[in-house]
Amino acid sequence: MGGLDFSFLKEYFPVFLEGAKWTLIISVITVVLGALLGTILCFMKRSKFSIFKVKILRVISTAYVEVIRGTPLLLQIYIVYFGLPSFGIQLEVLPSCIIAISLNSAAYVSEIIRAGIDAVDKGQLEAARSLGMTEGMAMRLIILPQAIKNILPAIGNEFVAIIKESSMASTIGVAELMYSSKIVTGATYKGFEPLIVIAMFYFVMTFSLGRAMSYIEKRLSKS
């Protein structure tokens, strides 16, 4: 029985590099969009705006977060890619993937931001209001600068999760890292070795990001 054979890397290593590149591109775009939408959702949830005594923005935000967190990411990708054409919206695989993962990430980021804000002593908001600041001004100048220390490490963890979850994009044909292993397997008839290679790629990316976030977290804790 033969052992593992990685000789295919001489020819196909660039394929893995290309897949890793697209995994990182998807992840970076997704975490940025997810953070933006997550911030909006967070402040919608904190909004006091109401219609007929119903805090409609809070209801919408809460419902969105619960639905997204309660359904699989793969299903959400399928809904965006296969479902939107039913409404006359036809998207390519890459935009579909980015939209679906961004919408998913936003639900988690909104909770990260909410928890970060809630961790700041509420007395500071009251003190700022007593000095004549509006709630928005107090949030911007007093609360958020402190909350960011709690938020950034958790956002880093979300980034790591997105790198791994982006592998689901391969199911609709996005040429990211997981898809690259399928290409190599189809060309070389090796099913196991390509998986080991992409596992190492994922490990290097997530481990490096994890170390970087640990460093940032330590710097923030000292500031």
Secondary structure, DSSP 8 states (H G I E B T S, - for coil): ------TTHHHHHHHHHHHHHHHHHHHHHHHHHHHHHHHHHHHHHH----BTTB-HHHHHHHHHHHHHHTS-HHHHHHIIIIIGGGGT----HHHHHHHHHHHHHHHHHHHHHHHHHHTS-HHHHHHHHHTT--HHHHIIIIIHHHHHHHHHHHHHHHHHHHHHHGGGGGGGT--SHHHHHHHHHHHH--SSHHHHHHHHHHHHHHHHHHHHHHHHHHHHHH-
